[in-house]
Amino acid sequence: MNVLAEETRSIYESFEVEKDIYYFKVGRLCMVSFHGRNYNIKKSITAEQLNSYVTSGHFVKVSSNCYVNARKVLSVTDGLICFDQGYSEANRIHVPKWRMSGIKSLLSANKPMAM
């Protein structure tokens, strides 16, 4: 039981946002929900940390509280941003069609991808 708790704690403390996260959503009081390949982690961060993630150029704003990792995007089609070949809900995020062209241009400026 302790091994599982230690393993969970080490994943929670050791993930790298720019490297491991597909997207994150910002809640109240800088409570951020990070979404990766096999996990979702809610963590409270400082305003300075949040600002550094947003201004780093790794993340693109897709809605008022959601930012996607431009380097992890696999494709953008039919109002969906896909991060992995799998079809699970965790590996894709819905984007309104009226915002899609602006997001495509922001993402293509950061890296080439299949569209």
Jmol script that loads the backbone (N, CA, C; Angstrom):
load data "model"
ATOM      1  N   MET A   1       0.820  -1.192   0.000  1.00  0.00           N
ATOM      2  CA  MET A   1       0.000   0.000   0.000  1.00  0.00           C
ATOM      3  C   MET A   1       0.862   1.252   0.000  1.00  0.00           C
ATOM      4  N   ASN A   2       1.923   1.267   0.774  1.00  0.00           N
ATOM      5  CA  ASN A   2       2.807   2.430   0.820  1.00  0.00           C
ATOM      6  C   ASN A   2       3.542   2.623  -0.492  1.00  0.00           C
ATOM      7  N   VAL A   3       3.867   1.520  -1.175  1.00  0.00           N
ATOM      8  CA  VAL A   3       4.568   1.616  -2.449  1.00  0.00           C
ATOM      9  C   VAL A   3       3.695   2.347  -3.463  1.00  0.00           C
ATOM     10  N   LEU A   4       2.423   2.027  -3.508  1.00  0.00           N
ATOM     11  CA  LEU A   4       1.505   2.686  -4.426  1.00  0.00           C
ATOM     12  C   LEU A   4       1.378   4.170  -4.091  1.00  0.00           C
ATOM     13  N   ALA A   5       1.279   4.498  -2.833  1.00  0.00           N
ATOM     14  CA  ALA A   5       1.183   5.902  -2.421  1.00  0.00           C
ATOM     15  C   ALA A   5       2.461   6.656  -2.777  1.00  0.00           C
ATOM     16  N   GLU A   6       3.618   6.042  -2.577  1.00  0.00           N
ATOM     17  CA  GLU A   6       4.887   6.692  -2.926  1.00  0.00           C
ATOM     18  C   GLU A   6       5.019   6.864  -4.430  1.00  0.00           C
ATOM     19  N   GLU A   7       4.592   5.854  -5.204  1.00  0.00           N
ATOM     20  CA  GLU A   7       4.663   5.927  -6.661  1.00  0.00           C
ATOM     21  C   GLU A   7       3.757   7.028  -7.182  1.00  0.00           C
ATOM     22  N   THR A   8       2.543   7.121  -6.644  1.00  0.00           N
ATOM     23  CA  THR A   8       1.615   8.170  -7.036  1.00  0.00           C
ATOM     24  C   THR A   8       2.173   9.529  -6.681  1.00  0.00           C
ATOM     25  N   ARG A   9       2.745   9.673  -5.508  1.00  0.00           N
ATOM     26  CA  ARG A   9       3.311  10.937  -5.078  1.00  0.00           C
ATOM     27  C   ARG A   9       4.477  11.329  -5.977  1.00  0.00           C
ATOM     28  N   SER A  10       5.319  10.379  -6.384  1.00  0.00           N
ATOM     29  CA  SER A  10       6.465  10.714  -7.226  1.00  0.00           C
ATOM     30  C   SER A  10       6.012  11.166  -8.621  1.00  0.00           C
ATOM     31  N   ILE A  11       4.963  10.575  -9.179  1.00  0.00           N
ATOM     32  CA  ILE A  11       4.425  11.020 -10.462  1.00  0.00           C
ATOM     33  C   ILE A  11       3.871  12.430 -10.325  1.00  0.00           C
ATOM     34  N   TYR A  12       3.165  12.670  -9.235  1.00  0.00           N
ATOM     35  CA  TYR A  12       2.552  13.964  -8.996  1.00  0.00           C
ATOM     36  C   TYR A  12       3.600  15.070  -8.877  1.00  0.00           C
ATOM     37  N   GLU A  13       4.712  14.784  -8.261  1.00  0.00           N
ATOM     38  CA  GLU A  13       5.740  15.793  -8.032  1.00  0.00           C
ATOM     39  C   GLU A  13       6.760  15.884  -9.148  1.00  0.00           C
ATOM     40  N   SER A  14       6.899  14.844  -9.977  1.00  0.00           N
ATOM     41  CA  SER A  14       8.017  14.814 -10.919  1.00  0.00           C
ATOM     42  C   SER A  14       7.657  15.091 -12.374  1.00  0.00           C
ATOM     43  N   PHE A  15       6.390  15.311 -12.700  1.00  0.00           N
ATOM     44  CA  PHE A  15       6.062  15.536 -14.100  1.00  0.00           C
ATOM     45  C   PHE A  15       6.544  16.910 -14.541  1.00  0.00           C
ATOM     46  N   GLU A  16       6.932  17.008 -15.816  1.00  0.00           N
ATOM     47  CA  GLU A  16       7.379  18.266 -16.394  1.00  0.00           C
ATOM     48  C   GLU A  16       6.265  18.787 -17.301  1.00  0.00           C
ATOM     49  N   VAL A  17       5.816  19.979 -17.031  1.00  0.00           N
ATOM     50  CA  VAL A  17       4.657  20.521 -17.726  1.00  0.00           C
ATOM     51  C   VAL A  17       4.901  20.610 -19.223  1.00  0.00           C
ATOM     52  N   GLU A  18       5.986  21.216 -19.656  1.00  0.00           N
ATOM     53  CA  GLU A  18       6.234  21.394 -21.087  1.00  0.00           C
ATOM     54  C   GLU A  18       6.473  20.078 -21.807  1.00  0.00           C
ATOM     55  N   LYS A  19       6.949  19.079 -21.101  1.00  0.00           N
ATOM     56  CA  LYS A  19       7.330  17.817 -21.718  1.00  0.00           C
ATOM     57  C   LYS A  19       6.229  16.749 -21.658  1.00  0.00           C
ATOM     58  N   ASP A  20       5.469  16.707 -20.578  1.00  0.00           N
ATOM     59  CA  ASP A  20       4.539  15.607 -20.338  1.00  0.00           C
ATOM     60  C   ASP A  20       3.066  15.934 -20.548  1.00  0.00           C
ATOM     61  N   ILE A  21       2.693  17.184 -20.536  1.00  0.00           N
ATOM     62  CA  ILE A  21       1.289  17.572 -20.513  1.00  0.00           C
ATOM     63  C   ILE A  21       0.761  17.819 -21.920  1.00  0.00           C
ATOM     64  N   TYR A  22      -0.449  17.297 -22.215  1.00  0.00           N
ATOM     65  CA  TYR A  22      -1.123  17.579 -23.476  1.00  0.00           C
ATOM     66  C   TYR A  22      -1.809  18.941 -23.410  1.00  0.00           C
ATOM     67  N   TYR A  23      -2.547  19.164 -22.344  1.00  0.00           N
ATOM     68  CA  TYR A  23      -3.230  20.447 -22.156  1.00  0.00           C
ATOM     69  C   TYR A  23      -3.501  20.662 -20.684  1.00  0.00           C
ATOM     70  N   PHE A  24      -3.810  21.895 -20.330  1.00  0.00           N
ATOM     71  CA  PHE A  24      -4.227  22.168 -18.961  1.00  0.00           C
ATOM     72  C   PHE A  24      -5.364  23.168 -18.943  1.00  0.00           C
ATOM     73  N   LYS A  25      -6.160  23.075 -17.881  1.00  0.00           N
ATOM     74  CA  LYS A  25      -7.291  23.973 -17.684  1.00  0.00           C
ATOM     75  C   LYS A  25      -7.107  24.688 -16.355  1.00  0.00           C
ATOM     76  N   VAL A  26      -7.370  25.979 -16.385  1.00  0.00           N
ATOM     77  CA  VAL A  26      -7.190  26.805 -15.201  1.00  0.00           C
ATOM     78  C   VAL A  26      -8.540  26.996 -14.523  1.00  0.00           C
ATOM     79  N   GLY A  27      -8.564  26.725 -13.213  1.00  0.00           N
ATOM     80  CA  GLY A  27      -9.768  26.917 -12.422  1.00  0.00           C
ATOM     81  C   GLY A  27      -9.622  28.125 -11.521  1.00  0.00           C
ATOM     82  N   ARG A  28     -10.387  28.138 -10.476  1.00  0.00           N
ATOM     83  CA  ARG A  28     -10.331  29.253  -9.535  1.00  0.00           C
ATOM     84  C   ARG A  28      -9.088  29.170  -8.666  1.00  0.00           C
ATOM     85  N   LEU A  29      -8.602  30.316  -8.271  1.00  0.00           N
ATOM     86  CA  LEU A  29      -7.478  30.441  -7.341  1.00  0.00           C
ATOM     87  C   LEU A  29      -6.242  29.687  -7.814  1.00  0.00           C
ATOM     88  N   CYS A  30      -5.985  29.742  -9.102  1.00  0.00           N
ATOM     89  CA  CYS A  30      -4.822  29.097  -9.720  1.00  0.00           C
ATOM     90  C   CYS A  30      -4.779  27.590  -9.485  1.00  0.00           C
ATOM     91  N   MET A  31      -5.945  26.965  -9.368  1.00  0.00           N
ATOM     92  CA  MET A  31      -6.017  25.510  -9.320  1.00  0.00           C
ATOM     93  C   MET A  31      -6.029  25.050 -10.772  1.00  0.00           C
ATOM     94  N   VAL A  32      -5.018  24.301 -11.164  1.00  0.00           N
ATOM     95  CA  VAL A  32      -4.846  23.909 -12.554  1.00  0.00           C
ATOM     96  C   VAL A  32      -4.996  22.400 -12.680  1.00  0.00           C
ATOM     97  N   SER A  33      -5.732  21.980 -13.693  1.00  0.00           N
ATOM     98  CA  SER A  33      -5.913  20.567 -13.995  1.00  0.00           C
ATOM     99  C   SER A  33      -5.051  20.234 -15.204  1.00  0.00           C
ATOM    100  N   PHE A  34      -3.985  19.453 -14.977  1.00  0.00           N
ATOM    101  CA  PHE A  34      -3.063  19.051 -16.035  1.00  0.00           C
ATOM    102  C   PHE A  34      -3.508  17.709 -16.597  1.00  0.00           C
ATOM    103  N   HIS A  35      -3.544  17.596 -17.922  1.00  0.00           N
ATOM    104  CA  HIS A  35      -3.982  16.375 -18.585  1.00  0.00           C
ATOM    105  C   HIS A  35      -2.851  15.848 -19.454  1.00  0.00           C
ATOM    106  N   GLY A  36      -2.433  14.626 -19.166  1.00  0.00           N
ATOM    107  CA  GLY A  36      -1.373  13.980 -19.925  1.00  0.00           C
ATOM    108  C   GLY A  36      -1.882  12.710 -20.565  1.00  0.00           C
ATOM    109  N   ARG A  37      -0.952  11.884 -21.008  1.00  0.00           N
ATOM    110  CA  ARG A  37      -1.329  10.663 -21.716  1.00  0.00           C
ATOM    111  C   ARG A  37      -2.170   9.721 -20.857  1.00  0.00           C
ATOM    112  N   ASN A  38      -1.745   9.456 -19.655  1.00  0.00           N
ATOM    113  CA  ASN A  38      -2.443   8.482 -18.810  1.00  0.00           C
ATOM    114  C   ASN A  38      -2.868   9.035 -17.465  1.00  0.00           C
ATOM    115  N   TYR A  39      -2.905  10.337 -17.317  1.00  0.00           N
ATOM    116  CA  TYR A  39      -3.249  10.884 -16.015  1.00  0.00           C
ATOM    117  C   TYR A  39      -3.809  12.293 -16.111  1.00  0.00           C
ATOM    118  N   ASN A  40      -4.537  12.656 -15.073  1.00  0.00           N
ATOM    119  CA  ASN A  40      -5.024  14.010 -14.863  1.00  0.00           C
ATOM    120  C   ASN A  40      -4.600  14.393 -13.453  1.00  0.00           C
ATOM    121  N   ILE A  41      -3.955  15.532 -13.320  1.00  0.00           N
ATOM    122  CA  ILE A  41      -3.463  15.968 -12.017  1.00  0.00           C
ATOM    123  C   ILE A  41      -3.976  17.372 -11.750  1.00  0.00           C
ATOM    124  N   LYS A  42      -4.609  17.543 -10.605  1.00  0.00           N
ATOM    125  CA  LYS A  42      -5.022  18.876 -10.174  1.00  0.00           C
ATOM    126  C   LYS A  42      -3.994  19.365  -9.172  1.00  0.00           C
ATOM    127  N   LYS A  43      -3.546  20.588  -9.414  1.00  0.00           N
ATOM    128  CA  LYS A  43      -2.479  21.119  -8.577  1.00  0.00           C
ATOM    129  C   LYS A  43      -2.655  22.623  -8.461  1.00  0.00           C
ATOM    130  N   SER A  44      -2.419  23.142  -7.294  1.00  0.00           N
ATOM    131  CA  SER A  44      -2.448  24.582  -7.090  1.00  0.00           C
ATOM    132  C   SER A  44      -1.065  25.136  -7.413  1.00  0.00           C
ATOM    133  N   ILE A  45      -1.019  26.152  -8.258  1.00  0.00           N
ATOM    134  CA  ILE A  45       0.253  26.764  -8.622  1.00  0.00           C
ATOM    135  C   ILE A  45       0.168  28.268  -8.404  1.00  0.00           C
ATOM    136  N   THR A  46       1.303  28.908  -8.392  1.00  0.00           N
ATOM    137  CA  THR A  46       1.327  30.357  -8.207  1.00  0.00           C
ATOM    138  C   THR A  46       0.990  31.054  -9.519  1.00  0.00           C
ATOM    139  N   ALA A  47       0.608  32.305  -9.407  1.00  0.00           N
ATOM    140  CA  ALA A  47       0.302  33.099 -10.602  1.00  0.00           C
ATOM    141  C   ALA A  47       1.536  33.254 -11.475  1.00  0.00           C
ATOM    142  N   GLU A  48       2.711  33.325 -10.862  1.00  0.00           N
ATOM    143  CA  GLU A  48       3.953  33.444 -11.629  1.00  0.00           C
ATOM    144  C   GLU A  48       4.232  32.181 -12.439  1.00  0.00           C
ATOM    145  N   GLN A  49       3.989  31.010 -11.847  1.00  0.00           N
ATOM    146  CA  GLN A  49       4.173  29.757 -12.579  1.00  0.00           C
ATOM    147  C   GLN A  49       3.210  29.677 -13.760  1.00  0.00           C
ATOM    148  N   LEU A  50       1.964  30.015 -13.516  1.00  0.00           N
ATOM    149  CA  LEU A  50       0.967  29.989 -14.580  1.00  0.00           C
ATOM    150  C   LEU A  50       1.350  30.946 -15.696  1.00  0.00           C
ATOM    151  N   ASN A  51       1.782  32.126 -15.340  1.00  0.00           N
ATOM    152  CA  ASN A  51       2.202  33.116 -16.338  1.00  0.00           C
ATOM    153  C   ASN A  51       3.406  32.617 -17.133  1.00  0.00           C
ATOM    154  N   SER A  52       4.327  31.931 -16.482  1.00  0.00           N
ATOM    155  CA  SER A  52       5.498  31.414 -17.202  1.00  0.00           C
ATOM    156  C   SER A  52       5.104  30.323 -18.194  1.00  0.00           C
ATOM    157  N   TYR A  53       4.126  29.485 -17.853  1.00  0.00           N
ATOM    158  CA  TYR A  53       3.649  28.462 -18.793  1.00  0.00           C
ATOM    159  C   TYR A  53       3.000  29.109 -20.011  1.00  0.00           C
ATOM    160  N   VAL A  54       2.175  30.111 -19.761  1.00  0.00           N
ATOM    161  CA  VAL A  54       1.432  30.765 -20.831  1.00  0.00           C
ATOM    162  C   VAL A  54       2.358  31.551 -21.755  1.00  0.00           C
ATOM    163  N   THR A  55       3.348  32.227 -21.199  1.00  0.00           N
ATOM    164  CA  THR A  55       4.237  33.068 -22.010  1.00  0.00           C
ATOM    165  C   THR A  55       5.424  32.319 -22.588  1.00  0.00           C
ATOM    166  N   SER A  56       5.591  31.047 -22.241  1.00  0.00           N
ATOM    167  CA  SER A  56       6.749  30.287 -22.715  1.00  0.00           C
ATOM    168  C   SER A  56       6.704  29.998 -24.207  1.00  0.00           C
ATOM    169  N   GLY A  57       5.526  30.036 -24.808  1.00  0.00           N
ATOM    170  CA  GLY A  57       5.391  29.710 -26.223  1.00  0.00           C
ATOM    171  C   GLY A  57       5.080  28.251 -26.465  1.00  0.00           C
ATOM    172  N   HIS A  58       5.118  27.422 -25.419  1.00  0.00           N
ATOM    173  CA  HIS A  58       4.803  26.002 -25.565  1.00  0.00           C
ATOM    174  C   HIS A  58       3.297  25.769 -25.637  1.00  0.00           C
ATOM    175  N   PHE A  59       2.522  26.674 -25.037  1.00  0.00           N
ATOM    176  CA  PHE A  59       1.087  26.479 -24.925  1.00  0.00           C
ATOM    177  C   PHE A  59       0.319  27.526 -25.712  1.00  0.00           C
ATOM    178  N   VAL A  60      -0.776  27.079 -26.336  1.00  0.00           N
ATOM    179  CA  VAL A  60      -1.644  27.939 -27.132  1.00  0.00           C
ATOM    180  C   VAL A  60      -3.013  27.966 -26.475  1.00  0.00           C
ATOM    181  N   LYS A  61      -3.576  29.144 -26.308  1.00  0.00           N
ATOM    182  CA  LYS A  61      -4.887  29.298 -25.684  1.00  0.00           C
ATOM    183  C   LYS A  61      -5.975  28.897 -26.673  1.00  0.00           C
ATOM    184  N   VAL A  62      -6.823  27.934 -26.272  1.00  0.00           N
ATOM    185  CA  VAL A  62      -7.903  27.486 -27.143  1.00  0.00           C
ATOM    186  C   VAL A  62      -9.281  27.883 -26.623  1.00  0.00           C
ATOM    187  N   SER A  63      -9.358  28.260 -25.368  1.00  0.00           N
ATOM    188  CA  SER A  63     -10.596  28.789 -24.800  1.00  0.00           C
ATOM    189  C   SER A  63     -10.224  29.664 -23.617  1.00  0.00           C
ATOM    190  N   SER A  64     -11.213  30.176 -22.927  1.00  0.00           N
ATOM    191  CA  SER A  64     -10.938  31.127 -21.854  1.00  0.00           C
ATOM    192  C   SER A  64     -10.091  30.544 -20.730  1.00  0.00           C
ATOM    193  N   ASN A  65     -10.162  29.242 -20.517  1.00  0.00           N
ATOM    194  CA  ASN A  65      -9.406  28.638 -19.424  1.00  0.00           C
ATOM    195  C   ASN A  65      -8.587  27.415 -19.840  1.00  0.00           C
ATOM    196  N   CYS A  66      -8.438  27.167 -21.129  1.00  0.00           N
ATOM    197  CA  CYS A  66      -7.760  25.956 -21.598  1.00  0.00           C
ATOM    198  C   CYS A  66      -6.603  26.294 -22.531  1.00  0.00           C
ATOM    199  N   TYR A  67      -5.460  25.660 -22.289  1.00  0.00           N
ATOM    200  CA  TYR A  67      -4.256  25.852 -23.082  1.00  0.00           C
ATOM    201  C   TYR A  67      -3.740  24.487 -23.519  1.00  0.00           C
ATOM    202  N   VAL A  68      -3.392  24.346 -24.817  1.00  0.00           N
ATOM    203  CA  VAL A  68      -2.860  23.088 -25.322  1.00  0.00           C
ATOM    204  C   VAL A  68      -1.362  23.217 -25.567  1.00  0.00           C
ATOM    205  N   ASN A  69      -0.671  22.111 -25.393  1.00  0.00           N
ATOM    206  CA  ASN A  69       0.764  22.051 -25.648  1.00  0.00           C
ATOM    207  C   ASN A  69       0.953  21.902 -27.156  1.00  0.00           C
ATOM    208  N   ALA A  70       1.455  22.941 -27.798  1.00  0.00           N
ATOM    209  CA  ALA A  70       1.577  22.961 -29.258  1.00  0.00           C
ATOM    210  C   ALA A  70       2.490  21.852 -29.764  1.00  0.00           C
ATOM    211  N   ARG A  71       3.444  21.444 -28.975  1.00  0.00           N
ATOM    212  CA  ARG A  71       4.380  20.398 -29.410  1.00  0.00           C
ATOM    213  C   ARG A  71       3.797  19.000 -29.319  1.00  0.00           C
ATOM    214  N   LYS A  72       2.691  18.842 -28.622  1.00  0.00           N
ATOM    215  CA  LYS A  72       2.072  17.530 -28.463  1.00  0.00           C
ATOM    216  C   LYS A  72       0.878  17.311 -29.389  1.00  0.00           C
ATOM    217  N   VAL A  73       0.467  18.334 -30.126  1.00  0.00           N
ATOM    218  CA  VAL A  73      -0.703  18.212 -31.004  1.00  0.00           C
ATOM    219  C   VAL A  73      -0.351  17.352 -32.205  1.00  0.00           C
ATOM    220  N   LEU A  74      -1.154  16.340 -32.437  1.00  0.00           N
ATOM    221  CA  LEU A  74      -0.954  15.447 -33.570  1.00  0.00           C
ATOM    222  C   LEU A  74      -1.739  15.929 -34.784  1.00  0.00           C
ATOM    223  N   SER A  75      -3.009  16.324 -34.563  1.00  0.00           N
ATOM    224  CA  SER A  75      -3.823  16.803 -35.675  1.00  0.00           C
ATOM    225  C   SER A  75      -4.934  17.709 -35.166  1.00  0.00           C
ATOM    226  N   VAL A  76      -5.462  18.501 -36.098  1.00  0.00           N
ATOM    227  CA  VAL A  76      -6.600  19.375 -35.821  1.00  0.00           C
ATOM    228  C   VAL A  76      -7.609  19.149 -36.933  1.00  0.00           C
ATOM    229  N   THR A  77      -8.722  18.491 -36.608  1.00  0.00           N
ATOM    230  CA  THR A  77      -9.753  18.197 -37.605  1.00  0.00           C
ATOM    231  C   THR A  77     -11.124  18.199 -36.967  1.00  0.00           C
ATOM    232  N   ASP A  78     -12.117  18.640 -37.731  1.00  0.00           N
ATOM    233  CA  ASP A  78     -13.530  18.566 -37.340  1.00  0.00           C
ATOM    234  C   ASP A  78     -13.807  19.095 -35.934  1.00  0.00           C
ATOM    235  N   GLY A  79     -13.167  20.173 -35.557  1.00  0.00           N
ATOM    236  CA  GLY A  79     -13.412  20.762 -34.247  1.00  0.00           C
ATOM    237  C   GLY A  79     -12.740  20.044 -33.099  1.00  0.00           C
ATOM    238  N   LEU A  80     -11.806  19.153 -33.401  1.00  0.00           N
ATOM    239  CA  LEU A  80     -11.095  18.414 -32.363  1.00  0.00           C
ATOM    240  C   LEU A  80      -9.590  18.595 -32.513  1.00  0.00           C
ATOM    241  N   ILE A  81      -8.933  18.765 -31.391  1.00  0.00           N
ATOM    242  CA  ILE A  81      -7.471  18.735 -31.350  1.00  0.00           C
ATOM    243  C   ILE A  81      -7.099  17.389 -30.774  1.00  0.00           C
ATOM    244  N   CYS A  82      -6.341  16.598 -31.532  1.00  0.00           N
ATOM    245  CA  CYS A  82      -5.959  15.248 -31.114  1.00  0.00           C
ATOM    246  C   CYS A  82      -4.495  15.225 -30.717  1.00  0.00           C
ATOM    247  N   PHE A  83      -4.205  14.512 -29.625  1.00  0.00           N
ATOM    248  CA  PHE A  83      -2.849  14.436 -29.108  1.00  0.00           C
ATOM    249  C   PHE A  83      -2.221  13.067 -29.291  1.00  0.00           C
ATOM    250  N   ASP A  84      -3.012  12.063 -29.594  1.00  0.00           N
ATOM    251  CA  ASP A  84      -2.507  10.701 -29.653  1.00  0.00           C
ATOM    252  C   ASP A  84      -3.318   9.932 -30.684  1.00  0.00           C
ATOM    253  N   GLN A  85      -2.811   8.795 -31.104  1.00  0.00           N
ATOM    254  CA  GLN A  85      -3.509   7.959 -32.077  1.00  0.00           C
ATOM    255  C   GLN A  85      -4.774   7.345 -31.500  1.00  0.00           C
ATOM    256  N   GLY A  86      -4.829   7.179 -30.179  1.00  0.00           N
ATOM    257  CA  GLY A  86      -6.003   6.584 -29.541  1.00  0.00           C
ATOM    258  C   GLY A  86      -7.208   7.490 -29.650  1.00  0.00           C
ATOM    259  N   TYR A  87      -8.370   6.924 -29.485  1.00  0.00           N
ATOM    260  CA  TYR A  87      -9.594   7.686 -29.626  1.00  0.00           C
ATOM    261  C   TYR A  87     -10.276   7.945 -28.283  1.00  0.00           C
ATOM    262  N   SER A  88      -9.532   7.897 -27.200  1.00  0.00           N
ATOM    263  CA  SER A  88     -10.149   8.163 -25.908  1.00  0.00           C
ATOM    264  C   SER A  88     -10.372   9.658 -25.735  1.00  0.00           C
ATOM    265  N   GLU A  89     -11.290  10.017 -24.882  1.00  0.00           N
ATOM    266  CA  GLU A  89     -11.624  11.417 -24.641  1.00  0.00           C
ATOM    267  C   GLU A  89     -10.444  12.181 -24.057  1.00  0.00           C
ATOM    268  N   ALA A  90      -9.572  11.499 -23.319  1.00  0.00           N
ATOM    269  CA  ALA A  90      -8.434  12.168 -22.700  1.00  0.00           C
ATOM    270  C   ALA A  90      -7.402  12.620 -23.723  1.00  0.00           C
ATOM    271  N   ASN A  91      -7.413  12.029 -24.901  1.00  0.00           N
ATOM    272  CA  ASN A  91      -6.414  12.340 -25.908  1.00  0.00           C
ATOM    273  C   ASN A  91      -6.884  13.334 -26.957  1.00  0.00           C
ATOM    274  N   ARG A  92      -8.020  13.964 -26.713  1.00  0.00           N
ATOM    275  CA  ARG A  92      -8.508  14.982 -27.645  1.00  0.00           C
ATOM    276  C   ARG A  92      -9.361  15.999 -26.892  1.00  0.00           C
ATOM    277  N   ILE A  93      -9.468  17.167 -27.488  1.00  0.00           N
ATOM    278  CA  ILE A  93     -10.217  18.248 -26.862  1.00  0.00           C
ATOM    279  C   ILE A  93     -11.031  18.968 -27.930  1.00  0.00           C
ATOM    280  N   HIS A  94     -12.257  19.321 -27.590  1.00  0.00           N
ATOM    281  CA  HIS A  94     -13.147  19.996 -28.526  1.00  0.00           C
ATOM    282  C   HIS A  94     -12.824  21.488 -28.568  1.00  0.00           C
ATOM    283  N   VAL A  95     -12.841  22.042 -29.783  1.00  0.00           N
ATOM    284  CA  VAL A  95     -12.614  23.471 -29.990  1.00  0.00           C
ATOM    285  C   VAL A  95     -13.742  23.994 -30.874  1.00  0.00           C
ATOM    286  N   PRO A  96     -14.340  25.127 -30.516  1.00  0.00           N
ATOM    287  CA  PRO A  96     -15.398  25.682 -31.365  1.00  0.00           C
ATOM    288  C   PRO A  96     -14.888  25.965 -32.780  1.00  0.00           C
ATOM    289  N   LYS A  97     -15.732  25.713 -33.769  1.00  0.00           N
ATOM    290  CA  LYS A  97     -15.321  25.882 -35.167  1.00  0.00           C
ATOM    291  C   LYS A  97     -14.938  27.317 -35.494  1.00  0.00           C
ATOM    292  N   TRP A  98     -15.576  28.282 -34.842  1.00  0.00           N
ATOM    293  CA  TRP A  98     -15.270  29.682 -35.125  1.00  0.00           C
ATOM    294  C   TRP A  98     -13.880  30.078 -34.634  1.00  0.00           C
ATOM    295  N   ARG A  99     -13.303  29.289 -33.717  1.00  0.00           N
ATOM    296  CA  ARG A  99     -11.949  29.575 -33.232  1.00  0.00           C
ATOM    297  C   ARG A  99     -10.892  28.717 -33.931  1.00  0.00           C
ATOM    298  N   MET A 100     -11.339  27.735 -34.703  1.00  0.00           N
ATOM    299  CA  MET A 100     -10.428  26.744 -35.272  1.00  0.00           C
ATOM    300  C   MET A 100      -9.365  27.336 -36.191  1.00  0.00           C
ATOM    301  N   SER A 101      -9.713  28.258 -37.065  1.00  0.00           N
ATOM    302  CA  SER A 101      -8.721  28.781 -38.009  1.00  0.00           C
ATOM    303  C   SER A 101      -7.630  29.574 -37.290  1.00  0.00           C
ATOM    304  N   GLY A 102      -8.008  30.339 -36.284  1.00  0.00           N
ATOM    305  CA  GLY A 102      -7.005  31.075 -35.510  1.00  0.00           C
ATOM    306  C   GLY A 102      -6.077  30.148 -34.747  1.00  0.00           C
ATOM    307  N   ILE A 103      -6.639  29.083 -34.199  1.00  0.00           N
ATOM    308  CA  ILE A 103      -5.829  28.112 -33.448  1.00  0.00           C
ATOM    309  C   ILE A 103      -4.908  27.359 -34.394  1.00  0.00           C
ATOM    310  N   LYS A 104      -5.399  26.994 -35.575  1.00  0.00           N
ATOM    311  CA  LYS A 104      -4.544  26.308 -36.549  1.00  0.00           C
ATOM    312  C   LYS A 104      -3.341  27.157 -36.917  1.00  0.00           C
ATOM    313  N   SER A 105      -3.561  28.453 -37.107  1.00  0.00           N
ATOM    314  CA  SER A 105      -2.434  29.314 -37.467  1.00  0.00           C
ATOM    315  C   SER A 105      -1.453  29.453 -36.311  1.00  0.00           C
ATOM    316  N   LEU A 106      -1.939  29.542 -35.081  1.00  0.00           N
ATOM    317  CA  LEU A 106      -1.043  29.605 -33.928  1.00  0.00           C
ATOM    318  C   LEU A 106      -0.241  28.315 -33.776  1.00  0.00           C
ATOM    319  N   LEU A 107      -0.909  27.182 -33.955  1.00  0.00           N
ATOM    320  CA  LEU A 107      -0.228  25.898 -33.827  1.00  0.00           C
ATOM    321  C   LEU A 107       0.782  25.681 -34.954  1.00  0.00           C
ATOM    322  N   SER A 108       0.428  26.074 -36.164  1.00  0.00           N
ATOM    323  CA  SER A 108       1.356  25.877 -37.281  1.00  0.00           C
ATOM    324  C   SER A 108       2.575  26.791 -37.149  1.00  0.00           C
ATOM    325  N   ALA A 109       2.431  27.904 -36.465  1.00  0.00           N
ATOM    326  CA  ALA A 109       3.579  28.785 -36.223  1.00  0.00           C
ATOM    327  C   ALA A 109       4.560  28.135 -35.249  1.00  0.00           C
ATOM    328  N   ASN A 110       4.032  27.269 -34.343  1.00  0.00           N
ATOM    329  CA  ASN A 110       4.888  26.627 -33.357  1.00  0.00           C
ATOM    330  C   ASN A 110       5.526  25.348 -33.845  1.00  0.00           C
ATOM    331  N   LYS A 111       4.823  24.590 -34.714  1.00  0.00           N
ATOM    332  CA  LYS A 111       5.395  23.354 -35.248  1.00  0.00           C
ATOM    333  C   LYS A 111       4.574  22.857 -36.420  1.00  0.00           C
ATOM    334  N   PRO A 112       5.209  22.193 -37.377  1.00  0.00           N
ATOM    335  CA  PRO A 112       4.442  21.604 -38.470  1.00  0.00           C
ATOM    336  C   PRO A 112       3.687  20.369 -38.006  1.00  0.00           C
ATOM    337  N   MET A 113       2.467  20.185 -38.491  1.00  0.00           N
ATOM    338  CA  MET A 113       1.683  18.998 -38.108  1.00  0.00           C
ATOM    339  C   MET A 113       0.725  18.649 -39.229  1.00  0.00           C
ATOM    340  N   ALA A 114       0.123  17.481 -39.115  1.00  0.00           N
ATOM    341  CA  ALA A 114      -0.858  17.031 -40.096  1.00  0.00           C
ATOM    342  C   ALA A 114      -2.191  17.654 -39.781  1.00  0.00           C
ATOM    343  N   MET A 115      -2.845  18.243 -40.801  1.00  0.00           N
ATOM    344  CA  MET A 115      -4.163  18.845 -40.588  1.00  0.00           C
ATOM    345  C   MET A 115      -5.142  18.337 -41.597  1.00  0.00           C
TER     346      MET A 115
END
end "model"
wireframe off; spacefill off
backbone 0.3
color backbone group
